[in-house]
């Protein structure tokens, strides 16, 4: 896996994690947004795992 590509995926994963945390800390988190963010994060995690093995 290309190092810059790997770093980009890891950075996107961290950004999604931060967005999820921000949304969950709101007084009334939007469950639809949370679901979409978590789904994106899982797909990235799977991609990273596939590329690193």
N, C-alpha and C positions, 0 to 999 in steps of 0.2 A: 504494500500500500504506500502511496506517495505520502511523504511526511507532511507536506502542506495540506493535502486533502484530509489526512487524519486529524490534524490540528483544527481544521475548519469544522469537521464533524463534531469533535469534542467541544469546541467553542459554541456551536449551535445547541448542543445538548445542555451545556451549562446555562445558556441563555433561556432555553425552555424551562429549565429547573427554576431559574429566578422568576420567570413569568408565572409559573405555577405557584410559587411561594407568595408572590405579590397578590395574586388572585385569591388565594386561600386566606390571606390576612384581612381582606376586605370585610366589612360588616355583613354583607350578604353576597358571598361569592356566587358567580354565575356558573352553574354546573355544566352548562353546554360548553362554555369556553374552557373550563377545567378539563372536561372530557376530551375536547379537541387537542389541547396542549399535551395532555398525557399520552394520547394516541401518537402524536408527532414524536414525542420524546421516546416512546417505546420503539417506533420504527427506526429512529436514529440509533438507538442502543443496539438493535438487531443488526443494522448495517455495519456499525463499528465492530461488533463481535464477529460478523462474517468476514470482514476485511482483515482482522487481526489474527484469524486462525488459519 
